[in-house]
C-alpha cells in the first residue's frame, strides 16, 4: 500500500481502536495537470468479504496521533458516491471465483478513475437503469404506476401520492394516485386506480374516488393532504438524465436547465403553501431512461426541522432561498411496469405466455400454487374455478392465509395472485363444475388450455369427456401418497392418452404389463385424516405440494416454449415406492409418452364400418 500510494498515511489513532485506516491524498493526472484529492481509506472488519471503503474528505489531520479528529465528508454531485459519502467503485460479481480477493490497491485505482471522471463530468453508467436515488438519503418508498410513464404527459405539472404504511417520520411507503400535465398547453390527467387498486384492497375507495375527482375540481383531496394521507408535488420532464441532486439548490438548477420558460418560478408558485409552512416540499423529475421510455426521480426537500403553526408571508426570493438551503431526500421509486416486473423471467419464461389464457380447475393448495406460479410467469389471463370456501386449516398449505377464512377459495387465491402481477387478468368463477355441462364447457372454451388440480374422480372424468369432445388441451396434476409422490399428465385430444385411456391401461394387467405397472402408483390410505363435508382431508406437506406445482408449471412452460414435447406423462417421488418400476429411487422425475388407447370411447375416432358415396 505505502509503495503504490506513498501519500497515504496509516492512521495510528484508528489503529488503536482496532480499525485499519489510511488517510492522505491520491494524485489524479489529466490533461489539465495533476490534481490532489483528499480521502479516508478504511478496511472494514469483515475484509476481504467486504471491500475497503473510500470517502472523499474536505481536510486531513496535520499530525499523528489525532484522537479527536473527525473527518468531514466531501459530497460531490456525481454518480457512484452514496449518501454516506462512500464511493461505490466495484459492482458485486455473481460469477466471481470463490477465494478471489479484491485488494485495497485495486479499489484505490478505481477511485482514481472516479475522481478523473467526476472532475470532467463524465461519470460512466453502471447499470441498465439510472437508479439515481441510490446515491441519496432515502426517506421513503413510492410505487409508480404505468400511468406516470405515458408519453402523452409532457413538460410538467402536479402529482399526488397516497401514504399506505410507515414506521416513522421518514420511513414510509406511498402509492402514486394521480398525475397531470398542468404546465403543458395540452393538459392530460391520469389516475392509477385501474392498476393499483386491486393489489392494495385495504386502501380506502374514498382515496381513489378523490383522486379521480381532481380533474373535475373535486376538493376532497385538500383535507387528505392536510391530514398527511396524501402528498402533492411538482414534476418536470428533463431532456437528459441528471446527476444526483444533494440540495434544493441542485434541484432548482436542474429545473432551470430543463429549458422550460419560468420553470423555477412556476415550481415555487405551486409549492408556495408548503414552502411557507410545511417541513417538506416534493419535486419529481422525469427523464429519458437508458433503454427506452422514461425513468423517475422522486425527491423531498427538507425545508425546516418541523412544520410551522401558521403560514409565513414570503417573497419569491425568500421562497427560493428556503428551497435552495434545504437538503435533498429521495423516495426510492419502484416502477410498476410490465418490463420491469418480468425482467427476472427473461430467457427462462416464454414471452408468448403473456398472450395465453388459462383455466385453473380447483384452487386448493396445489391449484393455488399453480396459479401463483403462472401469474409470476406473466400469463395473460387466469380463470379460477372452485366452489369451496377457505377453512382456517387450509392456510397451512394454501397461498392464502388465515385472513381469508370464509372467502371462496377462488376469490382468496385471486387476491394473492393479483398482488404478484396486476397486469394478469385474474377472474373468479366460484361455480360447481358439475352443475351442468354448459358450466364445464364455459370453463374450457374461454381459455387456451386448462390445468386441473381437483383430485376428484367425478369432476375430472367429466372434464375429460367435455375437453376431448371440444378438442381442448388439459393438464392434470395430482399429489399421491400424501404428497410424497405426484402425477402430472397432459391430454391433447387425439395425440395423448386421455383419462379413460390411462384407466384402461392400468386395468389391462398382463396385456399391457409394463405400462400398467408404470402408471399404477399405489396410494397410502393411512394419509386420510378425516372427512370434511364428504371431502377427504389428506395429510401432506406444503413443501411437497409446492414441488409438484412447480414441476407442473415448469412442464407447461416448456411446452409453451416450442412444440409440445413427446412426453405427456410424468411421475415424481421424494421417497422410494417399493415394487414400482420407476419410483424405486427418490428425487427423480420420470417422463414417458403414453399413446391414446385405440378403442377409447372418448378420444378415439369410431371405426369406419361402411362408406356411402352419394350420386348427388
Secondary structure, DSSP 8 states (H G I E B T S, - for coil): -TTT-TTEEE-HHHHHTT-EEEEEEEEEEETTEEEEEEEEEEE-TTTTTS--EEEEBS---SSS--TT----B---SSTTB-TTSBB--S---TT--TT----HHHHHHHHHHHHHHHHHT-----SSS--GGGGSEEEEEEEE-GGGG-TT--SEEEEEEEEEEEEETTEEEEEEEEEE-TTSSS--EEE-HHHHTGGGTTS-HHHHHHHHHGGGT--HHHHHHHTTSEEEEEEEE-SS------BHHHHHHHHHHT--TTHHHHHHHHTHHHHHH-SEEEEEEEEE-SSSSEEEEEEEEE-SSS--SS-----HHHHHHHHHTSEEEEEEEEE--HHHHTGGGTTTS-GGGGG-EEEEE--SHHHHHHHHHHHHTT-SEEEEE---B--GGGGGTSSS-GGGTTSBHHHHHHHHHHHH-TTSEEEEE---GGG-HHHHHHHHHTSSEEEE----HHHHHHHHHHHHHHT-EEEEEEEEGGGTEEEEEEE-TTTS--HHHHHHHHHTGGGGHHHHHHH-----GGGEEEEETTEEEE---HHHHHHHHHHHHHHHHHHHHSS--S--EEEEESS--TT-SSTTSSSEEEEE-----TT-TTTS------------
